[in-house]
Each structure stands twice: as C-alpha cells, then as structure tokens.
Amino acid sequence: MDMRPENHRVVDRGDRHPASGSRVGLHDVPPATADADPAPVRTPVELVGELNRLRTWAGQPSLRRLEKLSGESLGEGATELLPSSTTSEVLAGKRLPRPPRLAFVESFVTACLRARGLDGDTVEQVVDRWRAAWRVVQVKHTTPPEPFLPQATSPERQAGPRRARLAAAVCAAVFATGVVVGVAGTRMTHDDIGHPVTPATGRTRGAVCRPLDQPHATGALIMGAPGTPPTGEEYPRDWWANVPDVELVTDTDGFTAVVPRGFTLPWQAIVIRSAITLTAGHHYSLDFVATANRPVDIHVRVQDKTPPRYQPSLVESVPVGITPCRRTYNFTAGATSETTGEVTFQLGAQGAYTIMVEDPILVEIK
C-alpha cells in the first residue's frame, strides 16, 4: 500500500550521523551556502546520500552539465573530469560498499557549487569541508568492526502471537518470491548489485541489546500506539511505507515489513511515523524491539521532514538478527519540529527479508 503524500521524498533521505567530533559549524557558513555543507557522515552509504542531496540543492544539474563544469581549476590544482557514466554509478550506489574516491568527491562537489553559481573562494572553502567528511569515512571504512555479542533474552518474550506472525510472514515471503531453502536459498544472502549482505553479528554501533522485559525510559509520551501523536488528515495515524513494494502490516504493538529485493540504497525503502513534535535542545529516548528472519543492518533516523536537509536529531545504524533485541537510543533534538518530525526505519540495500519492530516508543526525558 502507498499512503505517502504526493510530495514525499525517497532518494533525498540520505543517512547522516550526529557529529562525532569537532567540525566547522554551520554558524560559520553564510546562509546561502549552509546547505552545501555535508552533514556528519561515517559510512560510504551516508557519503553517497549526501552527494545526492547536494545535487538536489544545486538544482539537479544534468550529468552532462556536471561533466562540463568539472575539470576546471580549483585552488592550486585542478579537479578531474566527471564522466556521466561514472557519476551515475556512484550516485546510484552501484560502487558501494567502497567509498567514492577523494578526487571524485572534489570534482562532483565543485561542479555542483558552480552550477549554483558560487564564487571560487566559496567553492574552495566548501570543498575543504567535504574533504574532511571524506577522510572521516575513509578512516572508519578501513577500521575493523568490533564484534557484536547478542545478549540472552527473557524466555517469556521469546514466544507469542507476534512471533508466530513473523514466522508466517517469512514463509509467505519465501513462497511468494519462489526462494526455497537449499541452493536457491543462497540468493537471499546477497544484494542486487552482487555484494554480500553483511551479517548483523559482524558489527555493533550505538546501543547494545537490553533485556526484553526491561521497561523503557519514563517521560512525556511523544510517540506511542497508533494515533499518538494525532496526525490529522495530512498523514496516516500509524506506520506507513514510502513505496508500495514494501508489504507492511501494522497493529497496536508495532509493524512487520516484508522487504523485497531491488533496493540498492537504505533510504529507497522506508517505514515512517509522522507528525512527531520535537523541541531543539530537549532530550529524548527512542526504544524498540527488532527481529528479522536473517541478519541485516538497518538505519534508524529521527528527523525533520523539511527539505533539503531533513535535519536529523538521531541517526543510527542498527544490526538486527533472528534473536529479539531491545535497543534504546537517547538523544538531544537538534532542531524544533512542530508536527514535522518523523521516526523512520530505512530498510533498503539488504536484499529480501522480513523485519518486525515491536513496542516502538519515543518519550521526552529530563
């Protein structure tokens, strides 16, 4: 089902992590170029998302125009040419999980800024900030991940009607796609561009698994059962998917999503909860239990829906496996959103799988 508003975004929802260290702040950038800055990024996927966002900010110049604008002098050197075929593959995520080369990032950013009509000095300053973002990705991309050790779960939470529904959904998805256990079953362990899908047990980021029977944080309820908060007529009162390809089943406990193959970037398949109100500087806690029929990595964002930046207050890469895992993320809102906030689960770029999210709740804490 596709309940999205007609003007809802898909490609422009690039992942952006909260700042992990010092960075030239937006307060130091003129308002005209503030949105040209990269948001803090940690992974190649997030960097590609920011490059796509920059192109949108620049007025969506054609690949041919970007090629013509590249190759001109920049500071003491010159940027390289941008073949349209190369740019198309990078922006579509076809070269992931490798990060784009620094020379490509410099050329692409320069071309986008020139398409927007910025002067040479401003271009050099903004490109320098993109170089810093690329270096962060390069360092983190080459750092061995820490092991992820799932914790024991409470017996009383391992069974129940929703667990049975997940098993039924998995069987239905396998039957519908014609994938059977055995030789053909190996197809489910790779994405559509031939890269192995990284098991969730191979890394850990953000919150660790908590006991399933441990209560969530107490505070003012921001998001709870369907209808909390009220959404009016603009958005659905419950979770909804940005594309009809994602088979979504919702109830008072959360949602189950059957994600098909075909998505090469995380934000191409999103499950969203709308009409969230956040206040800049206030503290919040997001809590949920996630389970999947096989190990996957998803992205969770709490953000404002206003383009072009879709200002995030929380961005986390979350490993999800076959063992139920409760996760809690505490964060501080970076911007005020008067009913324009969203809680999103980005589910693409993992091949075909089924995921269940239970007891999602967002509260404001002291």
KEDO-527640 format. One record per residue: residue in one letter; x, y, z of N, C-alpha, C in turn. Coordinates in steps of 0.001 Angstrom, whole numbers, padded with zeros to 6 digits, always signed. Example, Ala and Ser with C-alpha at 12.3 -4.5 7.8 and 13.67 -1.06 7.14 Angstrom:
% residues 2
a+013190-005690+007800+012300-004500+007800+013200-003300+007800;s+012850-002250+007080+013670-001060+007140+012900+000030+007870;
***
This chain:
% residues 366
m+000843-001186+000000+000000+000000+000000+000876+001232+000000;d+000422+002280-000692+001220+003501-000778+000378+004646-000248;m+000554+004962+001027-000228+006012+001653+000543+007304+001749;r+001679+007403+001079+002530+008581+001195+001874+009788+000545;p+002114+010973+001068+001680+012178+000379+002360+012267-000975;e+001741+012967-001915+002269+013012-003275+003652+013640-003345;n+003970+014512-002403+005259+015200-002468+006300+014574-001559;h+006082+013317-001128+007049+012718-000206+008327+012356-000929;r+009456+012454-000196+010756+012185-000784+011153+010737-000612;v+012007+010247-001520+012599+008920-001374+014106+009047-001430;v+014637+009470-002587+016082+009483-002789+016762+010506-001901;d+016060+011607-001576+016724+012689-000869+016907+012430+000616;r+016499+011250+001107+016647+010969+002522+017986+010329+002798;g+019082+011009+002587+020392+010423+002869+020620+010277+004363;d+021327+009191+004740+021658+008992+006141+022702+010001+006575;r+022546+010579+007806+023545+011479+008352+023675+011182+009831;h+024883+010937+010294+025114+010651+011703+025333+011938+012469;p+024999+011950+013761+025343+013102+014593+026849+013311+014608;a+027244+014531+014839+028679+014824+014828+029402+014003+015870;s+030537+013426+015469+031319+012611+016392+032569+013342+016853;g+032737+014568+016432+033918+015312+016839+033808+016741+016363;s+034905+017481+016418+034883+018873+016013+034680+018984+014521;r+034019+020038+014097+033711+020250+012691+033392+021719+012511;v+033695+022253+011363+033343+023639+011090+031836+023758+011175;g+031319+024572+012076+029884+024630+012307+029171+025442+011249;l+027860+025221+011159+027067+025968+010197+026975+027436+010584;h+027270+027741+011865+027241+029149+012267+028333+029940+011561;d+029385+029259+011092+030484+029934+010417+030278+030032+008917;v+029169+029499+008411+028936+029459+006974+027822+030430+006625;p+027987+031252+005578+026918+032156+005184+025644+031377+004902;p+024459+031961+005210+023203+031250+004993+023055+030706+003582;a+023589+031406+002574+023420+030975+001190+024124+029658+000910;t+025150+029325+001703+025909+028100+001430+025807+027075+002553;a+025030+027361+003590+024960+026437+004723+024504+025054+004290;d+023536+024985+003385+023014+023690+002953+023948+022973+001996;a+025027+023626+001567+026006+022950+000712+026992+022138+001534;d+027039+022389+002832+027940+021643+003712+027482+020198+003845;p+028411+019259+003961+028000+017876+004231+027588+017711+005681;a+026531+016948+005910+026205+016570+007280+027250+015566+007751;p+027449+015411+009064+028432+014435+009551+028121+013034+009023;v+029106+012384+008432+028923+011049+007859+029989+010111+008409;r+029668+008806+008412+030604+007805+008919+030796+006638+007966;t+029882+006458+007019+029956+005297+006138+029885+005738+004687;p+030332+004887+003743+030211+005207+002319+028771+005457+001897;v+027824+004697+002456+026414+004886+002104+025956+006289+002481;e+026342+006742+003668+025951+008076+004104+026589+009154+003229;l+027833+008940+002825+028510+009908+001966+027810+010013+000618;v+027430+008881+000028+026707+008901-001248+025364+009609-001080;g+024718+009395+000052+023464+010093+000310+023638+011599+000343;e+024730+012068+000944+024994+013499+000988+025311+014058-000398;l+026010+013286-001224+026286+013735-002590+024990+013888-003373;n+024057+012959-003214+022753+013076-003867+022005+014304-003375;r+022070+014558-002056+021384+015727-001513+021981+017019-002052;l+023312+017050-002180+023965+018251-002699+023522+018536-004127;r+023405+017498-004925+022954+017701-006306+021539+018281-006334;t+020666+017794-005445+019316+018345-005362+019362+019814-004965;w+020208+020140-003977+020352+021537-003539+020848+022414-004675;a+021693+021867-005539+022264+022637-006648+021291+022807-007805;g+020074+022274-007682+019099+022420-008750+019014+021216-009669;q+019533+020079-009232+019522+018829-010000+020132+019009-011395;p+021376+019523-011474+022019+019665-012791+022184+018304-013454;s+022066+018282-014770+022192+017023-015502+023613+016482-015391;l+023756+015186-015633+025084+014575-015585+025998+015193-016637;r+025434+015533-017781+026247+016146-018837+026748+017519-018401;r+025883+018283-017720+026319+019604-017268+027388+019481-016191;l+027236+018517-015294+028257+018297-014269+029591+017945-014906;e+029546+017168-015968+030781+016804-016667+031452+018040-017265;k+030644+018945-017830+031201+020161-018419+031779+021092-017356;l+031147+021116-016177+031597+022016-015116+032810+021480-014367;s+033125+020208-014531+034269+019611-013846+035538+019827-014661;g+036663+019524-014048+037939+019622-014756+038554+020993-014759;e+037859+021996-014196+038414+023342-014152+039278+023501-012900;s+040050+024566-012869+040993+024761-011771+040266+024955-010455;l+040887+024472-009387+040354+024623-008045+041533+024856-007116;g+041661+026084-006592+042790+026391-005722+044092+026255-006483;e+045022+025467-005935+046323+025295-006566+046322+024191-007615;g+045295+023371-007645+045267+022259-008589+044052+022330-009483;a+043668+021179-010003+042513+021108-010884+041730+019852-010556;t+040419+019942-010678+039593+018765-010447+039568+017921-011711;e+039307+016619-011545+039284+015726-012692+037927+015771-013373;l+037892+015298-014611+036637+015243-015346+035694+014235-014711;l+034396+014488-014876+033373+013606-014321+032617+012926-015460;p+033054+011771-015925+032283+011063-016949+030871+010788-016444;s+029876+011001-017292+028486+010826-016876+028221+009423-016363;s+028839+008429-016993+028606+007044-016578+029127+006796-015167;t+030296+007361-014856+030865+007196-013517+029993+007866-012468;t+029588+009104-012745+028751+009836-011797+027442+009111-011552;s+026841+008596-012612+025576+007872-012477+025727+006656-011577;e+026798+005895-011754+027007+004689-010945+027257+005031-009480;v+028045+006071-009230+028345+006450-007845+027080+006909-007134;l+026290+007780-007774+025094+008314-007137+024038+007244-006927;a+024014+006230-007776+023044+005140-007641+023490+004088-006637;g+024690+004249-006091+025182+003297-005108+025723+002016-005691;k+025982+001991-006993+026414+000755-007636+027871+000408-007333;r+028615+001358-006744+030015+001073-006408+030227+000854-004914;l+029128+000846-004170+029229+000521-002753+029543-000965-002602;p+030201-001394-001522+030439-000631-000289+031700+000212-000291;r+032412+000289-001426+033605+001134-001462+033195+002600-001454;p+033905+003457-000725+033593+004886-000761+034059+005496-002075;p+033424+006571-002531+033915+007264-003723+035338+007773-003496;r+036115+007875-004577+037469+008408-004453+037413+009887-004072;l+038456+010359-003382+038502+011757-002982+038450+012667-004200;a+039161+012302-005272+039166+013133-006480+037761+013266-007054;f+036969+012190-006990+035592+012268-007484+034777+013216-006619;v+034908+013092-005297+034145+013949-004394+034488+015415-004637;e+035773+015722-004769+036188+017102-005029+035575+017620-006327;s+035639+016821-007377+035123+017251-008676+033612+017407-008653;f+032926+016440-008056+031467+016476-008029+030966+017668-007225;v+031534+017872-006036+031108+018989-005194+031390+020312-005893;t+032564+020427-006500+032915+021655-007222+031922+021934-008338;a+031577+020914-009110+030640+021091-010222+029266+021514-009713;c+028803+020914-008617+027501+021284-008068+027497+022729-007577;l+028572+023136-006922+028651+024505-006416+028711+025510-007558;r+029422+025154-008616+029466+026043-009786+028108+026112-010474;a+027395+024996-010477+026055+025003-011059+025135+025936-010282;r+025413+026102-008996+024623+027003-008148+025113+028446-008247;g+026267+028649-008928+026762+030000-009163+027635+030561-008065;l+028250+029717-007243+029106+030213-006166+030471+030619-006702;d+031108+031578-006034+032408+032065-006483+033512+031100-006071;g+034712+031306-006638+035815+030378-006440+036248+030215-005002;d+036357+031329-004246+036787+031235-002853+035790+030438-002019;t+034504+030698-002247+033473+029962-001505+033500+028488-001862;v+033690+028195-003146+033763+026804-003590+034897+026084-002872;e+036059+026704-002815+037213+026075-002173+036941+025805-000692;q+036296+026747-000003+036003+026565+001418+035047+025399+001645;v+034003+025328+000819+033022+024246+000982+033641+022902+000616;v+034415+022864-000471+035067+021617-000879+035994+021121+000215;d+036650+022030+000923+037547+021620+002001+036780+020903+003109;r+035559+021338+003375+034752+020652+004385+034316+019269+003893;w+034085+019143+002588+033759+017823+002033+034971+016892+002093;r+036173+017455+001917+037383+016626+002056+037463+016048+003471;a+037162+016893+004458+037210+016423+005846+036192+015314+006076;a+034994+015470+005504+033971+014428+005648+034424+013130+004992;w+035051+013236+003814+035538+012032+003111+036591+011315+003951;r+037480+012070+004596+038543+011450+005395+037958+010681+006579;v+036898+011217+007181+036248+010502+008281+035718+009161+007794;v+035059+009167+006635+034522+007924+006071+035644+006958+005746;q+036721+007465+005158+037832+006607+004763+038453+005920+005977;v+038632+006671+007064+039226+006093+008272+038312+005040+008869;k+037027+005361+008995+036090+004426+009615+035835+003225+008719;h+035915+003425+007394+035664+002318+006464+036772+001287+006522;t+037985+001718+006891+039117+000793+006928+039412+000279+008328;t+038609+000703+009329+038805+000242+010703+038031-001042+010937;p+038675-002124+011426+037954-003378+011666+036812-003168+012650;p+035632-003712+012354+034494-003540+013252+034662-004328+014535;e+034013-003848+015591+034025-004573+016849+033034-005727+016786;p+033300-006809+017523+032373-007941+017496+031063-007597+018178;f+029991-008179+017688+028671-007975+018272+028255-009264+018960;l+027985-009198+020263+027616-010380+021029+026194-010213+021532;p+025221-010884+020912+023838-010757+021379+023694-011274+022795;q+022886-010579+023596+022698-010976+024972+021528-011936+025097;a+021496-012634+026218+020410-013575+026452+019097-012834+026588;t+018009-013460+026177+016699-012833+026223+015820-013538+027240;s+014811-012842+027688+013901-013410+028670+012998-014428+028009;p+012812-015611+028599+012009-016661+027979+010588-016223+027696;e+010020-015379+028590+008617-015039+028398+008400-014140+027191;r+009461-013509+026644+009291-012635+025498+009667-013309+024193;q+010139-014559+024235+010594-015192+023011+009460-015808+022217;a+008329-016023+022811+007213-016638+022111+006023-015715+022193;g+005008-016005+021404+003820-015187+021440+003230-015043+020065;p+002040-014417+019971+001352-014310+018683+002126-013529+017645;r+002851-012469+018049+003583-011703+017050+004756-012501+016515;r+005406-013330+017345+006470-014188+016855+005910-015150+015812;a+004699-015672+016094+004081-016588+015133+003771-015868+013834;r+003341-014590+013939+003030-013842+012723+004287-013577+011917;l+005419-013334+012602+006671-013140+011879+007037-014398+011118;a+006916-015555+011764+007230-016807+011082+006321-017013+009887;a+005026-016680+010056+004097-016832+008938+004444-015884+007807;a+004828-014642+008159+005192-013675+007122+006429-014113+006372;v+007400-014690+007103+008611-015188+006460+008269-016280+005468;c+007425-017234+005900+007031-018327+004999+006320-017786+003776;a+005431-016795+003988+004704-016235+002857+005640-015532+001898;a+006612-014790+002449+007550-014070+001586+008396-015035+000784;v+008856-016111+001433+009675-017090+000730+008882-017763-000366;f+007610-018109-000054+006777-018767-001052+006490-017834-002220;a+006181-016549-001893+005808-015603-002945+006960-015313-003883;t+008184-015284-003382+009324-014951-004234+009938-016168-004886;g+009434-017357-004538+009944-018561-005171+011306-018965-004671;v+011718-018446-003511+013016-018796-002949+012827-019949-001987;v+013559-021021-002151+013433-022182-001287+014747-022423-000589;v+014692-023109+000533+015900-023439+001269+016705-024440+000453;g+018020-024221+000406+018872-025098-000388+019750-024267-001267;v+019981-024701-002501+020851-023972-003413+020302-022591-003699;a+018992-022496-003995+018409-021191-004303+018396-020290-003086;g+018425-020861-001885+018380-020045-000678+019561-019124-000543;t+020685-019416-001192+021849-018543-001097+021595-017210-001775;r+020576-017119-002606+020258-015854-003267+019880-014790-002257;m+019368-015184-001115+018909-014218-000128+020042-013626+000680;t+021264-014080+000474+022384-013549+001247+023179-012518+000472;h+022707-012078-000683+023389-011063-001475+022386-010015-001912;d+022885-008778-002079+022008-007741-002576+022013-007757-004099;d+021278-006821-004696+021085-006873-006134+022262-006369-006943;i+023319-005870-006298+024493-005470-007067+025648-006413-006783;g+025329-007572-006217+026311-008633-006104+027188-008596-004879;h+026950-007648-003963+027779-007582-002767+027185-008460-001678;p+028001-009187-000928+027461-009975+000178+026797-009071+001201;v+025661-009510+001718+024983-008766+002764+025702-009007+004081;t+026147-007940+004739+026924-008072+005971+026035-008544+007109;p+026367-009647+007768+025559-010107+008900+025583-009090+010024;a+024463-008962+010715+024393-008028+011837+025345-008423+012949;t+025659-009716+013056+026542-010149+014130+027985-009767+013874;g+028279-009118+012754+029649-008764+012437+030051-007395+012919;r+029105-006618+013498+029462-005273+013930+028477-004824+015008;t+028835-003787+015696+027906-003197+016652+028117-001702+016659;r+027019-000947+016646+027091+000502+016724+025908+000964+017557;g+026137+001972+018351+025049+002501+019134+024733+001626+020335;a+023451+001551+020683+023031+000857+021886+023193-000648+021742;v+023496-001307+022862+023589-002761+022881+022216-003326+023222;c+022062-004640+023051+020801-005282+023387+020535-005178+024888;r+019298-004835+025227+018867-004791+026616+017889-005926+026871;p+017718-006338+028136+016723-007368+028447+015345-006969+027926;l+014644-007918+027336+013364-007604+026712+012315-007155+027720;d+012430-007606+028963+011433-007234+029960+011806-005961+030714;q+012912-005329+030330+013320-004085+030988+012464-002943+030467;p+011895-002116+031346+010998-001049+030890+011747+000054+030157;h+011007+000761+029317+011589+001900+028620+011680+003094+029560;a+012359+004130+029103+012515+005338+029915+011155+005985+030168;t+011028+006643+031298+009790+007346+031620+009917+008809+031237;g+008799+009394+030866+008786+010790+030470+007530+011101+029687;a+007461+012299+029147+006304+012713+028362+006260+011918+027062;l+005124+011283+026781+004987+010433+025603+004916+011283+024336;i+005841+011061+023414+005861+011765+022132+005284+010887+021029;m+005641+009594+021035+005123+008638+020051+004867+007313+020739;g+003656+006784+020557+003312+005508+021158+002464+004682+020219;a+001321+004224+020709+000410+003425+019893-000148+004267+018750;p-000734+003620+017721-001310+004371+016603-002239+005477+017086;g-002085+006663+016502-002874+007811+016915-002190+008682+017943;t-001029+008262+018430-000234+009060+019370+001135+009329+018756;p+001384+010541+018283+000532+011720+018371-000557+011711+017302;p-001590+012556+017467-002596+012673+016408-001971+013267+015151;t-002363+012757+013993-001731+013179+012741-002618+014050+011872;g-003901+014204+012244-004785+014971+011393-005035+014258+010076;e-005292+015014+009032-005608+014425+007733-004406+014355+006803;e-003287+014961+007181-002151+015033+006260-001419+013707+006149;y-001319+012965+007245-000562+011718+007248-001385+010610+007894;p-001019+009346+007609-001664+008224+008294-001392+008292+009798;r-002295+007751+010582-002130+007777+012032-001178+006697+012504;d-000789+005799+011633+000058+004673+012000+001313+004680+011127;w+002139+003651+011275+003315+003483+010429+002895+003331+008969;w+003703+003881+008052+003407+003757+006628+004712+003627+005858;a+004638+003064+004655+005825+002827+003832+005884+003838+002703;n+007097+004234+002329+007247+005247+001281+007075+004670-000119;v+007119+003350-000258+006928+002713-001565+005993+001518-001394;p+005160+001233-002407+004212+000123-002285+004872-001245-002341;d+006145-001307-002764+006830-002602-002854+007040-003238-001485;v+007090-002419-000450+007263-002936+000912+005896-003339+001455;e+005734-004625+001743+004476-005122+002312+004492-004865+003807;l+003599-003977+004263+003625-003514+005647+002344-003922+006366;v+002496-004552+007521+001371-004915+008382+001589-004239+009730;t+000612-003453+010184+000741-002726+011444-000326-003183+012433;d-000027-003032+013699-001011-003245+014760-000606-002388+015944;t-001283-002572+017065-001017-001715+018221+000362-001948+018818;d+001013-003058+018466+002327-003372+019025+003490-002885+018170;g+003244-002476+016926+004330-002076+016042+004034-002429+014606;f+005035-002972+013887+004811-003309+012481+005690-004477+012061;t+005253-005147+010990+006042-006162+010306+006157-005739+008852;a+007368-005728+008312+007602-005302+006934+008290-006415+006165;v+007731-006758+005008+008356-007704+004090+009035-006873+003005;v+010357-006863+003014+011143-006024+002108+011637-006882+000944;p+011311-006526-000300+011764-007320-001440+013174-006947-001866;r+013712-007717-002779+014980-007361-003396+014777-006150-004307;g+015888-005531-004703+015799-004468-005693+016214-003099-005202;f+016341-002905-003892+016759-001614-003358+018274-001626-003167;t+018954-000637-003729+020416-000577-003627+020893+000419-002583;l+019985+001234-002041+020340+002219-001020+019326+002138+000118;p+019753+002381+001360+018856+002199+002507+017581+003019+002429;w+017681+004281+001996+016527+005175+002050+015547+004976+000895;q+015766+003994+000051+014796+003706-001000+013602+002915-000471;a+013723+002346+000713+012616+001619+001346+012548+002043+002806;i+011527+002814+003158+011441+003398+004494+010066+003128+005097;v+010047+002803+006380+008813+002762+007159+008840+003969+008091;i+007753+004745+008092+007763+006092+008672+006624+006265+009674;r+006897+007017+010715+005862+007502+011635+005922+009023+011621;s+004821+009657+011272+004804+011096+011015+004213+011886+012185;a+004221+013218+011990+003603+014183+012911+004253+014192+014290;i+005573+013965+014328+006301+013979+015596+006703+015417+015934;t+006539+015808+017185+006941+017137+017646+008193+017024+018518;l+009233+017746+018128+010481+017800+018885+010823+019257+019174;t+011537+019490+020259+011974+020838+020624+013488+020862+020714;a+014108+021785+020004+015570+021868+019985+016123+021986+021400;g+017156+021175+021688+017788+021204+022991+017151+020297+024028;h+015960+019767+023742+015312+018855+024678+015838+017437+024468;h+015729+016624+025504+016298+015272+025483+015199+014228+025300;y+015502+013206+024509+014506+012196+024163+015118+010799+024240;s+014239+009803+024321+014662+008401+024343+013765+007607+023400;l+014388+006919+022430+013671+006049+021492+013967+004603+021870;d+012916+003804+021998+013066+002420+022448+012234+001515+021544;f+012789+000359+021157+012041-000602+020342+012718-001962+020415;v+011976-002997+020022+012492-004359+019910+012439-004742+018438;a+013543-005229+017895+013608-005581+016475+014037-007030+016304;t+013426-007698+015314+013748-009076+014963+013639-009210+013450;a+014483-010021+012838+014409-010276+011398+014585-011770+011144;n+014196-012195+009941+014327-013616+009617+015754-013993+009244;r+016631-013002+009120+018058-013240+008917+018795-011963+009312;p+020095-012015+009567+020823-010817+009993+020849-009739+008906;v+020519-008518+009286+020545-007368+008385+021033-006155+009167;d+021384-005107+008451+021708-003806+009042+020708-002790+008519;i+020000-002119+009410+019061-001083+009014+019538+000255+009567;h+018878+001335+009142+019212+002666+009646+017963+003272+010287;v+018131+003830+011469+017040+004470+012193+017340+005955+012298;r+016360+006768+011910+016525+008226+011956+015325+008857+012644;v+015606+009833+013493+014587+010761+013969+014965+012099+013366;q+014075+012677+012563+014461+013818+011736+013277+014746+011515;d+013572+015919+010966+012541+016821+010478+012336+016534+008999;k+011108+016631+008529+010821+016267+007144+011009+017414+006166;t+011488+018569+006660+011614+019738+005802+012857+019645+004927;p+012707+019748+003586+013880+019713+002710+014639+021034+002787;p+015908+021094+002315+016606+019984+001659+017418+019111+002614;r+017577+019510+003881+018496+018785+004764+017812+017668+005535;y+016474+017778+005735+015781+016793+006560+016544+016630+007881;q+016703+017752+008575+017576+017864+009745+017412+016694+010705;p+018457+015873+010891+018342+014731+011794+018731+015093+013224;s+018037+014503+014180+018430+014592+015579+019045+013290+016058;l+018699+012188+015397+019262+010879+015729+019427+010091+014447;v+020606+009518+014234+020859+008607+013117+021696+007457+013653;e+021205+006249+013502+021928+005081+013997+021851+003950+012982;s+022959+003256+012807+022975+002010+012048+022753+000877+013042;v+021710+000084+012808+021262-000889+013803+021341-002306+013236;p+022144-003183+013831+022135-004581+013418+020909-005294+013980;v+020230-006052+013133+019040-006795+013548+019233-008253+013161;g+018943-009167+014072+019118-010588+013806+017889-011390+014161;i+018044-012701+014190+016911-013582+014447+016549-013628+015924;t+017434-013143+016788+017153-013081+018220+016581-011712+018561;p+015414-011636+019212+014839-010336+019558+015818-009499+020371;c+015903-008233+020040+016852-007336+020702+016170-006008+020997;r+016187-005614+022257+015649-004305+022640+016777-003282+022628;r+016537-002181+021958+017540-001118+021883+016930+000203+022340;t+017756+000992+023008+017348+002306+023486+018378+003331+023049;y+017911+004408+022432+018801+005478+021972+018346+006790+022603;n+019221+007396+023384+018959+008707+023969+019638+009774+023119;f+018941+010874+022881+019496+011914+022018+018907+013263+022390;t+019529+014309+021872+019064+015679+022049+018627+016221+020697;a+017442+016782+020638+016924+017299+019370+017785+018449+018885;g+018173+018392+017607+018994+019446+017032+018191+020575+016436;a+016889+020371+016275+016029+021395+015687+014620+021206+016227;t+013847+022283+016205+012452+022213+016631+011580+021789+015461;s+010748+020801+015681+009822+020308+014658+008415+020344+015236;e+007607+021284+014778+006219+021374+015227+005365+020477+014344;t+005228+019232+014734+004491+018188+013997+005137+017846+012662;t+006360+018321+012419+007045+017987+011159+008158+016971+011376;g+008231+016398+012569+009237+015381+012834+008797+014013+012340;e+009758+013121+012164+009488+011761+011714+010418+010788+012434;v+009901+009606+012734+010726+008468+013136+010734+007515+011955;t+011914+007215+011418+011985+006408+010202+012915+005216+010387;f+012530+004108+009769+013362+002910+009688+013707+002707+008215;q+014973+002912+007853+015431+002744+006477+015860+001293+006292;l+015191+000599+005372+015294-000858+005295+015909-001370+004006;g+016280-000487+003073+016771-000936+001774+018210-001412+001796;a+018657-001917+000636+020045-002337+000382+020456-003563+001190;q+019521-004408+001556+019835-005617+002316+019290-006873+001648;g+018832-006778+000405+018218-007931-000226+016813-008145+000313;a+016280-009351+000109+014924-009673+000547+014952-010213+001973;y+014080-009676+002825+013993-010156+004204+012705-009652+004829;t+012407-010134+006016+011245-009696+006781+011715-009215+008146;i+011208-008069+008572+011608-007486+009854+010368-007157+010667;m+010459-007336+011964+009379-006987+012874+009914-006029+013926;v+009224-004913+014117+009580-003921+015134+008432-003853+016133;e+008731-004142+017389+007728-004174+018444+007961-003066+019457;d+006873-002625+020042+006893-001675+021160+007726-000429+020879;p+007635+000167+019686+008390+001403+019460+007764+002550+020249;i+008584+003266+020983+008074+004357+021801+009123+005460+021869;l+008664+006702+021829+009536+007873+021926+009015+008746+023054;v+009877+009044+024030+009469+009882+025155+010471+011007+025336;e+009993+012111+025880+010886+013206+026266+011329+012971+027700;i+012642+013008+027921+013188+012735+029246+013823+013997+029806;k+014018+014023+031097+014617+015191+031762+016124+015207+031550;
***
